[in-house]
């Protein structure tokens, strides 16, 4: 389970880094403001600083969509071991892996 949390944390850190660089380059935000915007988008809270250029708005749109996928992926990675154990506990098997035949 710890390995899954580590992988999910690495994905979130890389995604945050991508957002920071993207906001810094496209919107001309300072590194701290770029961090704030990237963190807010990545956590689903929404942008903080107003974006004035089209490039920044396009980046923010793409980053918001990307962040949604990252959220779903990391939740899946973290919860997969627990759900796997739960399925085993209730003897839920795959259709193709039915050993009772």
TORNUTI-448684 format. One record per residue: residue number from 0; x, z, y of N, C-alpha, C in turn; residue in three letters. Coordinates in nm, 2 decimals, padded with zeros to 4 digits, always signed. Atoms other than C-alpha are relative to their C-alpha. Layout:
! TORNUTI-448684
@dokol: NUM	n_X: X	n_Z: Z	n_Y: Y	ca_X: X	ca_Z: Z	ca_Y: Y	c_X: X	c_Z: Z	c_Y: Y	vexdren: ala
...
! end
This chain:
! TORNUTI-448684
@dokol: 0	n_X: +00.08	n_Z: +00.00	n_Y: -00.12	ca_X: +00.00	ca_Z: +00.00	ca_Y: +00.00	c_X: +00.09	c_Z: +00.00	c_Y: +00.13	vexdren: unk
@dokol: 1	n_X: -00.09	n_Z: +00.00	n_Y: -00.12	ca_X: +00.29	ca_Z: +00.08	ca_Y: +00.24	c_X: +00.05	c_Z: -00.14	c_Y: +00.03	vexdren: unk
@dokol: 2	n_X: -00.06	n_Z: +00.14	n_Y: -00.03	ca_X: +00.43	ca_Z: -00.27	ca_Y: +00.19	c_X: -00.10	c_Z: -00.08	c_Y: +00.07	vexdren: unk
@dokol: 3	n_X: +00.11	n_Z: +00.08	n_Y: -00.07	ca_X: +00.09	ca_Z: -00.42	ca_Y: +00.29	c_X: -00.01	c_Z: +00.04	c_Y: +00.15	vexdren: unk
@dokol: 4	n_X: +00.01	n_Z: -00.04	n_Y: -00.14	ca_X: +00.08	ca_Z: -00.21	ca_Y: +00.61	c_X: +00.12	c_Z: -00.05	c_Y: +00.07	vexdren: unk
@dokol: 5	n_X: -00.12	n_Z: +00.06	n_Y: -00.06	ca_X: +00.44	ca_Z: -00.32	ca_Y: +00.68	c_X: -00.01	c_Z: -00.15	c_Y: +00.03	vexdren: unk
@dokol: 6	n_X: +00.02	n_Z: +00.15	n_Y: -00.02	ca_X: +00.35	ca_Z: -00.69	ca_Y: +00.64	c_X: -00.10	c_Z: -00.02	c_Y: +00.11	vexdren: unk
@dokol: 7	n_X: +00.10	n_Z: +00.02	n_Y: -00.11	ca_X: +00.04	ca_Z: -00.65	ca_Y: +00.86	c_X: +00.06	c_Z: +00.04	c_Y: +00.13	vexdren: unk
@dokol: 8	n_X: -00.07	n_Z: -00.04	n_Y: -00.12	ca_X: +00.25	ca_Z: -00.47	ca_Y: +01.12	c_X: +00.09	c_Z: -00.10	c_Y: +00.05	vexdren: unk
@dokol: 9	n_X: -00.09	n_Z: +00.11	n_Y: -00.04	ca_X: +00.50	ca_Z: -00.75	ca_Y: +01.12	c_X: -00.08	c_Z: -00.12	c_Y: +00.06	vexdren: unk
@dokol: 10	n_X: +00.08	n_Z: +00.11	n_Y: -00.05	ca_X: +00.23	ca_Z: -01.01	ca_Y: +01.17	c_X: -00.05	c_Z: +00.04	c_Y: +00.14	vexdren: unk
@dokol: 11	n_X: +00.05	n_Z: -00.04	n_Y: -00.13	ca_X: +00.08	ca_Z: -00.81	ca_Y: +01.46	c_X: +00.11	c_Z: +00.00	c_Y: +00.10	vexdren: unk
@dokol: 12	n_X: -00.12	n_Z: +00.00	n_Y: -00.09	ca_X: +00.43	ca_Z: -00.76	ca_Y: +01.62	c_X: +00.04	c_Z: -00.15	c_Y: +00.04	vexdren: unk
@dokol: 13	n_X: -00.04	n_Z: +00.14	n_Y: -00.03	ca_X: +00.51	ca_Z: -01.14	ca_Y: +01.59	c_X: -00.11	c_Z: -00.06	c_Y: +00.09	vexdren: unk
@dokol: 14	n_X: +00.11	n_Z: +00.06	n_Y: -00.08	ca_X: +00.16	ca_Z: -01.23	ca_Y: +01.73	c_X: +00.01	c_Z: +00.06	c_Y: +00.14	vexdren: unk
@dokol: 15	n_X: -00.01	n_Z: -00.06	n_Y: -00.13	ca_X: +00.21	ca_Z: -00.99	ca_Y: +02.02	c_X: +00.12	c_Z: -00.06	c_Y: +00.07	vexdren: unk
@dokol: 16	n_X: -00.12	n_Z: +00.07	n_Y: -00.06	ca_X: +00.56	ca_Z: -01.14	ca_Y: +02.09	c_X: -00.04	c_Z: -00.14	c_Y: +00.04	vexdren: unk
@dokol: 17	n_X: +00.05	n_Z: +00.14	n_Y: -00.04	ca_X: +00.40	ca_Z: -01.49	ca_Y: +02.09	c_X: -00.08	c_Z: +00.01	c_Y: +00.12	vexdren: unk
@dokol: 18	n_X: +00.09	n_Z: -00.01	n_Y: -00.11	ca_X: +00.14	ca_Z: -01.38	ca_Y: +02.33	c_X: +00.08	c_Z: +00.04	c_Y: +00.13	vexdren: unk
@dokol: 19	n_X: -00.08	n_Z: -00.04	n_Y: -00.11	ca_X: +00.39	ca_Z: -01.21	ca_Y: +02.56	c_X: +00.07	c_Z: -00.12	c_Y: +00.06	vexdren: unk
@dokol: 20	n_X: -00.08	n_Z: +00.12	n_Y: -00.04	ca_X: +00.61	ca_Z: -01.52	ca_Y: +02.58	c_X: -00.10	c_Z: -00.10	c_Y: +00.06	vexdren: unk
@dokol: 21	n_X: +00.10	n_Z: +00.09	n_Y: -00.05	ca_X: +00.30	ca_Z: -01.74	ca_Y: +02.62	c_X: -00.05	c_Z: +00.03	c_Y: +00.14	vexdren: unk
@dokol: 22	n_X: +00.05	n_Z: -00.04	n_Y: -00.13	ca_X: +00.16	ca_Z: -01.55	ca_Y: +02.91	c_X: +00.11	c_Z: +00.00	c_Y: +00.11	vexdren: unk
@dokol: 23	n_X: -00.11	n_Z: +00.01	n_Y: -00.10	ca_X: +00.50	ca_Z: -01.52	ca_Y: +03.08	c_X: +00.03	c_Z: -00.14	c_Y: +00.04	vexdren: unk
@dokol: 24	n_X: -00.04	n_Z: +00.14	n_Y: -00.03	ca_X: +00.57	ca_Z: -01.89	ca_Y: +03.06	c_X: -00.12	c_Z: -00.07	c_Y: +00.06	vexdren: unk
@dokol: 25	n_X: +00.11	n_Z: +00.08	n_Y: -00.05	ca_X: +00.22	ca_Z: -02.04	ca_Y: +03.12	c_X: -00.07	c_Z: +00.06	c_Y: +00.13	vexdren: unk
@dokol: 26	n_X: +00.06	n_Z: -00.06	n_Y: -00.12	ca_X: +00.08	ca_Z: -01.79	ca_Y: +03.37	c_X: +00.09	c_Z: +00.06	c_Y: +00.10	vexdren: unk
@dokol: 27	n_X: -00.10	n_Z: -00.05	n_Y: -00.09	ca_X: +00.40	ca_Z: -01.67	ca_Y: +03.53	c_X: -00.02	c_Z: +00.15	c_Y: +00.02	vexdren: unk
@dokol: 28	n_X: +00.02	n_Z: -00.14	n_Y: -00.02	ca_X: +00.31	ca_Z: -01.31	ca_Y: +03.47	c_X: +00.14	c_Z: +00.07	c_Y: -00.03	vexdren: unk
@dokol: 29	n_X: -00.12	n_Z: -00.08	n_Y: +00.03	ca_X: +00.58	ca_Z: -01.04	ca_Y: +03.47	c_X: -00.01	c_Z: +00.04	c_Y: -00.15	vexdren: unk
@dokol: 30	n_X: +00.00	n_Z: -00.04	n_Y: +00.14	ca_X: +00.69	ca_Z: -00.92	ca_Y: +03.12	c_X: -00.10	c_Z: +00.11	c_Y: -00.03	vexdren: unk
@dokol: 31	n_X: +00.09	n_Z: -00.12	n_Y: +00.03	ca_X: +00.49	ca_Z: -00.60	ca_Y: +03.15	c_X: -00.15	c_Z: -00.05	c_Y: +00.01	vexdren: unk
@dokol: 32	n_X: +00.14	n_Z: +00.06	n_Y: -00.01	ca_X: +00.17	ca_Z: -00.79	ca_Y: +03.27	c_X: -00.03	c_Z: -00.09	c_Y: -00.12	vexdren: unk
@dokol: 33	n_X: +00.02	n_Z: +00.09	n_Y: +00.12	ca_X: +00.22	ca_Z: -01.04	ca_Y: +02.99	c_X: -00.02	c_Z: +00.08	c_Y: -00.12	vexdren: unk
@dokol: 34	n_X: +00.02	n_Z: -00.10	n_Y: +00.11	ca_X: +00.25	ca_Z: -00.75	ca_Y: +02.74	c_X: -00.14	c_Z: +00.05	c_Y: +00.01	vexdren: unk
@dokol: 35	n_X: +00.14	n_Z: -00.06	n_Y: -00.02	ca_X: -00.07	ca_Z: -00.60	ca_Y: +02.88	c_X: -00.11	c_Z: -00.10	c_Y: -00.04	vexdren: unk
@dokol: 36	n_X: +00.09	n_Z: +00.10	n_Y: +00.03	ca_X: -00.26	ca_Z: -00.92	ca_Y: +02.86	c_X: +00.00	c_Z: -00.04	c_Y: -00.15	vexdren: unk
@dokol: 37	n_X: -00.01	n_Z: +00.03	n_Y: +00.14	ca_X: -00.14	ca_Z: -01.01	ca_Y: +02.51	c_X: -00.05	c_Z: +00.11	c_Y: -00.09	vexdren: unk
@dokol: 38	n_X: +00.05	n_Z: -00.12	n_Y: +00.08	ca_X: -00.21	ca_Z: -00.66	ca_Y: +02.38	c_X: -00.16	c_Z: +00.01	c_Y: +00.01	vexdren: unk
@dokol: 39	n_X: +00.14	n_Z: -00.01	n_Y: -00.02	ca_X: -00.56	ca_Z: -00.67	ca_Y: +02.53	c_X: -00.08	c_Z: -00.11	c_Y: -00.08	vexdren: unk
@dokol: 40	n_X: +00.06	n_Z: +00.11	n_Y: +00.07	ca_X: -00.64	ca_Z: -01.01	ca_Y: +02.38	c_X: +00.01	c_Z: +00.03	c_Y: -00.15	vexdren: unk
@dokol: 41	n_X: -00.03	n_Z: -00.02	n_Y: +00.15	ca_X: -00.49	ca_Z: -00.92	ca_Y: +02.04	c_X: -00.09	c_Z: +00.11	c_Y: -00.05	vexdren: unk
@dokol: 42	n_X: +00.09	n_Z: -00.10	n_Y: +00.05	ca_X: -00.71	ca_Z: -00.61	ca_Y: +02.02	c_X: -00.14	c_Z: -00.03	c_Y: +00.02	vexdren: unk
@dokol: 43	n_X: +00.14	n_Z: +00.04	n_Y: -00.03	ca_X: -01.02	ca_Z: -00.79	ca_Y: +02.13	c_X: -00.06	c_Z: +00.06	c_Y: +00.12	vexdren: unk
@dokol: 44	n_X: +00.06	n_Z: -00.06	n_Y: -00.12	ca_X: -01.06	ca_Z: -00.62	ca_Y: +02.46	c_X: -00.02	c_Z: -00.10	c_Y: +00.11	vexdren: unk
@dokol: 45	n_X: +00.02	n_Z: +00.10	n_Y: -00.10	ca_X: -01.02	ca_Z: -00.93	ca_Y: +02.68	c_X: +00.12	c_Z: +00.00	c_Y: +00.10	vexdren: unk
@dokol: 46	n_X: -00.11	n_Z: +00.01	n_Y: -00.10	ca_X: -00.78	ca_Z: -01.04	ca_Y: +02.95	c_X: -00.01	c_Z: +00.09	c_Y: +00.11	vexdren: unk
@dokol: 47	n_X: -00.01	n_Z: -00.09	n_Y: -00.11	ca_X: -00.67	ca_Z: -00.83	ca_Y: +03.24	c_X: +00.03	c_Z: -00.07	c_Y: +00.13	vexdren: unk
@dokol: 48	n_X: -00.04	n_Z: +00.07	n_Y: -00.12	ca_X: -00.50	ca_Z: -01.05	ca_Y: +03.49	c_X: -00.07	c_Z: -00.13	c_Y: +00.01	vexdren: unk
@dokol: 49	n_X: +00.07	n_Z: +00.13	n_Y: -00.02	ca_X: -00.68	ca_Z: -01.35	ca_Y: +03.64	c_X: +00.10	c_Z: -00.11	c_Y: -00.02	vexdren: unk
@dokol: 50	n_X: -00.09	n_Z: +00.11	n_Y: +00.03	ca_X: -00.53	ca_Z: -01.68	ca_Y: +03.52	c_X: -00.04	c_Z: -00.12	c_Y: +00.10	vexdren: unk
@dokol: 51	n_X: +00.03	n_Z: +00.10	n_Y: -00.10	ca_X: -00.50	ca_Z: -01.95	ca_Y: +03.79	c_X: +00.04	c_Z: -00.14	c_Y: -00.04	vexdren: unk
@dokol: 52	n_X: -00.04	n_Z: +00.14	n_Y: +00.04	ca_X: -00.34	ca_Z: -02.25	ca_Y: +03.61	c_X: -00.07	c_Z: -00.04	c_Y: -00.12	vexdren: unk
@dokol: 53	n_X: +00.07	n_Z: +00.05	n_Y: +00.11	ca_X: -00.50	ca_Z: -02.47	ca_Y: +03.36	c_X: +00.08	c_Z: +00.03	c_Y: -00.13	vexdren: unk
@dokol: 54	n_X: -00.09	n_Z: -00.03	n_Y: +00.12	ca_X: -00.20	ca_Z: -02.42	ca_Y: +03.12	c_X: -00.02	c_Z: +00.14	c_Y: -00.05	vexdren: unk
@dokol: 55	n_X: +00.02	n_Z: -00.14	n_Y: +00.04	ca_X: -00.25	ca_Z: -02.05	ca_Y: +03.13	c_X: -00.14	c_Z: +00.02	c_Y: -00.06	vexdren: unk
@dokol: 56	n_X: +00.14	n_Z: -00.01	n_Y: +00.06	ca_X: -00.63	ca_Z: -02.08	ca_Y: +03.06	c_X: +00.00	c_Z: -00.06	c_Y: -00.14	vexdren: unk
@dokol: 57	n_X: +00.00	n_Z: +00.06	n_Y: +00.13	ca_X: -00.57	ca_Z: -02.32	ca_Y: +02.77	c_X: +00.08	c_Z: +00.09	c_Y: -00.10	vexdren: unk
@dokol: 58	n_X: -00.08	n_Z: -00.09	n_Y: +00.09	ca_X: -00.30	ca_Z: -02.08	ca_Y: +02.63	c_X: -00.09	c_Z: +00.12	c_Y: -00.03	vexdren: unk
@dokol: 59	n_X: +00.08	n_Z: -00.12	n_Y: +00.02	ca_X: -00.53	ca_Z: -01.78	ca_Y: +02.67	c_X: -00.12	c_Z: -00.03	c_Y: -00.10	vexdren: unk
@dokol: 60	n_X: +00.10	n_Z: +00.04	n_Y: +00.09	ca_X: -00.81	ca_Z: -01.97	ca_Y: +02.49	c_X: +00.05	c_Z: -00.01	c_Y: -00.14	vexdren: unk
@dokol: 61	n_X: -00.06	n_Z: +00.02	n_Y: +00.13	ca_X: -00.59	ca_Z: -02.07	ca_Y: +02.20	c_X: +00.05	c_Z: +00.13	c_Y: -00.06	vexdren: unk
@dokol: 62	n_X: -00.05	n_Z: -00.13	n_Y: +00.05	ca_X: -00.43	ca_Z: -01.72	ca_Y: +02.18	c_X: -00.12	c_Z: +00.09	c_Y: -00.04	vexdren: unk
@dokol: 63	n_X: +00.12	n_Z: -00.08	n_Y: +00.04	ca_X: -00.78	ca_Z: -01.56	ca_Y: +02.17	c_X: -00.05	c_Z: -00.04	c_Y: -00.14	vexdren: unk
@dokol: 64	n_X: +00.04	n_Z: +00.05	n_Y: +00.13	ca_X: -00.88	ca_Z: -01.78	ca_Y: +01.88	c_X: +00.10	c_Z: +00.04	c_Y: -00.11	vexdren: unk
@dokol: 65	n_X: -00.11	n_Z: -00.04	n_Y: +00.09	ca_X: -00.55	ca_Z: -01.71	ca_Y: +01.71	c_X: -00.01	c_Z: +00.15	c_Y: -00.03	vexdren: unk
@dokol: 66	n_X: +00.01	n_Z: -00.14	n_Y: +00.02	ca_X: -00.59	ca_Z: -01.34	ca_Y: +01.76	c_X: -00.11	c_Z: +00.04	c_Y: -00.09	vexdren: unk
@dokol: 67	n_X: +00.11	n_Z: -00.03	n_Y: +00.09	ca_X: -00.92	ca_Z: -01.34	ca_Y: +01.59	c_X: +00.03	c_Z: -00.02	c_Y: -00.15	vexdren: unk
@dokol: 68	n_X: -00.04	n_Z: +00.02	n_Y: +00.14	ca_X: -00.77	ca_Z: -01.49	ca_Y: +01.28	c_X: +00.10	c_Z: +00.10	c_Y: -00.04	vexdren: unk
@dokol: 69	n_X: -00.10	n_Z: -00.10	n_Y: +00.03	ca_X: -00.48	ca_Z: -01.25	ca_Y: +01.30	c_X: -00.07	c_Z: +00.13	c_Y: -00.04	vexdren: unk
@dokol: 70	n_X: +00.07	n_Z: -00.12	n_Y: +00.03	ca_X: -00.72	ca_Z: -00.96	ca_Y: +01.31	c_X: -00.06	c_Z: +00.00	c_Y: -00.14	vexdren: unk
@dokol: 71	n_X: +00.06	n_Z: +00.01	n_Y: +00.13	ca_X: -00.91	ca_Z: -01.08	ca_Y: +01.00	c_X: +00.10	c_Z: +00.01	c_Y: -00.11	vexdren: unk
@dokol: 72	n_X: -00.11	n_Z: +00.01	n_Y: +00.10	ca_X: -00.59	ca_Z: -01.15	ca_Y: +00.81	c_X: +00.06	c_Z: +00.14	c_Y: -00.02	vexdren: unk
@dokol: 73	n_X: -00.07	n_Z: -00.13	n_Y: +00.02	ca_X: -00.43	ca_Z: -00.81	ca_Y: +00.88	c_X: -00.09	c_Z: +00.10	c_Y: -00.06	vexdren: unk
@dokol: 74	n_X: +00.10	n_Z: -00.09	n_Y: +00.06	ca_X: -00.75	ca_Z: -00.62	ca_Y: +00.79	c_X: +00.00	c_Z: -00.03	c_Y: -00.15	vexdren: unk
@dokol: 75	n_X: +00.00	n_Z: +00.04	n_Y: +00.14	ca_X: -00.75	ca_Z: -00.82	ca_Y: +00.46	c_X: +00.12	c_Z: +00.05	c_Y: -00.07	vexdren: unk
@dokol: 76	n_X: -00.12	n_Z: -00.04	n_Y: +00.06	ca_X: -00.39	ca_Z: -00.75	ca_Y: +00.39	c_X: +00.01	c_Z: +00.16	c_Y: -00.02	vexdren: unk
@dokol: 77	n_X: +00.00	n_Z: -00.15	n_Y: +00.01	ca_X: -00.43	ca_Z: -00.37	ca_Y: +00.46	c_X: -00.10	c_Z: +00.05	c_Y: -00.11	vexdren: unk
@dokol: 78	n_X: +00.11	n_Z: -00.05	n_Y: +00.09	ca_X: -00.76	ca_Z: -00.33	ca_Y: +00.26	c_X: +00.01	c_Z: -00.06	c_Y: -00.14	vexdren: unk
@dokol: 79	n_X: +00.00	n_Z: +00.07	n_Y: +00.14	ca_X: -00.67	ca_Z: -00.56	ca_Y: -00.04	c_X: +00.04	c_Z: +00.10	c_Y: -00.11	vexdren: unk
@dokol: 80	n_X: -00.04	n_Z: -00.09	n_Y: +00.11	ca_X: -00.49	ca_Z: -00.29	ca_Y: -00.24	c_X: -00.11	c_Z: +00.11	c_Y: -00.03	vexdren: unk
@dokol: 81	n_X: +00.10	n_Z: -00.10	n_Y: +00.02	ca_X: -00.77	ca_Z: -00.03	ca_Y: -00.19	c_X: -00.12	c_Z: -00.07	c_Y: -00.07	vexdren: unk
@dokol: 82	n_X: +00.11	n_Z: +00.07	n_Y: +00.07	ca_X: -01.04	ca_Z: -00.29	ca_Y: -00.28	c_X: +00.03	c_Z: -00.03	c_Y: -00.14	vexdren: unk
@dokol: 83	n_X: -00.05	n_Z: +00.04	n_Y: +00.13	ca_X: -00.84	ca_Z: -00.40	ca_Y: -00.58	c_X: -00.02	c_Z: +00.13	c_Y: -00.09	vexdren: unk
@dokol: 84	n_X: +00.01	n_Z: -00.12	n_Y: +00.07	ca_X: -00.83	ca_Z: -00.04	ca_Y: -00.70	c_X: -00.15	c_Z: +00.04	c_Y: -00.03	vexdren: unk
@dokol: 85	n_X: +00.14	n_Z: -00.03	n_Y: +00.01	ca_X: -01.20	ca_Z: +00.01	ca_Y: -00.63	c_X: -00.07	c_Z: -00.09	c_Y: -00.11	vexdren: unk
@dokol: 86	n_X: +00.06	n_Z: +00.09	n_Y: +00.10	ca_X: -01.29	ca_Z: -00.30	ca_Y: -00.84	c_X: +00.04	c_Z: +00.04	c_Y: -00.14	vexdren: unk
@dokol: 87	n_X: -00.04	n_Z: -00.05	n_Y: +00.14	ca_X: -01.08	ca_Z: -00.17	ca_Y: -01.13	c_X: -00.07	c_Z: +00.13	c_Y: -00.04	vexdren: unk
@dokol: 88	n_X: +00.07	n_Z: -00.13	n_Y: +00.03	ca_X: -01.25	ca_Z: +00.17	ca_Y: -01.10	c_X: -00.14	c_Z: -00.03	c_Y: -00.06	vexdren: unk
@dokol: 89	n_X: +00.13	n_Z: +00.03	n_Y: +00.04	ca_X: -01.59	ca_Z: +00.01	ca_Y: -01.14	c_X: +00.00	c_Z: -00.11	c_Y: -00.11	vexdren: unk
@dokol: 90	n_X: -00.02	n_Z: +00.10	n_Y: +00.10	ca_X: -01.46	ca_Z: -00.24	ca_Y: -01.40	c_X: -00.06	c_Z: -00.14	c_Y: +00.04	vexdren: unk
@dokol: 91	n_X: +00.05	n_Z: +00.13	n_Y: -00.05	ca_X: -01.55	ca_Z: -00.54	ca_Y: -01.19	c_X: +00.11	c_Z: -00.10	c_Y: -00.03	vexdren: unk
@dokol: 92	n_X: -00.10	n_Z: +00.10	n_Y: +00.04	ca_X: -01.37	ca_Z: -00.84	ca_Y: -01.34	c_X: -00.04	c_Z: -00.14	c_Y: +00.05	vexdren: unk
@dokol: 93	n_X: +00.03	n_Z: +00.13	n_Y: -00.03	ca_X: -01.34	ca_Z: -01.20	ca_Y: -01.26	c_X: -00.09	c_Z: -00.07	c_Y: -00.11	vexdren: unk
@dokol: 94	n_X: +00.09	n_Z: +00.07	n_Y: +00.09	ca_X: -01.59	ca_Z: -01.44	ca_Y: -01.42	c_X: +00.09	c_Z: -00.06	c_Y: -00.11	vexdren: unk
@dokol: 95	n_X: -00.08	n_Z: +00.07	n_Y: +00.10	ca_X: -01.31	ca_Z: -01.64	ca_Y: -01.59	c_X: +00.09	c_Z: +00.09	c_Y: -00.08	vexdren: unk
@dokol: 96	n_X: -00.08	n_Z: -00.09	n_Y: +00.07	ca_X: -01.13	ca_Z: -01.33	ca_Y: -01.71	c_X: -00.08	c_Z: +00.11	c_Y: -00.07	vexdren: unk
@dokol: 97	n_X: +00.09	n_Z: -00.09	n_Y: +00.07	ca_X: -01.40	ca_Z: -01.17	ca_Y: -01.92	c_X: +00.06	c_Z: +00.02	c_Y: -00.14	vexdren: unk
@dokol: 98	n_X: -00.06	n_Z: -00.03	n_Y: +00.13	ca_X: -01.23	ca_Z: -01.00	ca_Y: -02.22	c_X: -00.10	c_Z: +00.05	c_Y: -00.10	vexdren: unk
@dokol: 99	n_X: +00.10	n_Z: -00.05	n_Y: +00.09	ca_X: -01.56	ca_Z: -00.90	ca_Y: -02.38	c_X: -00.05	c_Z: -00.11	c_Y: -00.10	vexdren: unk
@dokol: 100	n_X: +00.05	n_Z: +00.12	n_Y: +00.08	ca_X: -01.61	ca_Z: -01.25	ca_Y: -02.54	c_X: +00.08	c_Z: +00.00	c_Y: -00.13	vexdren: unk
! end
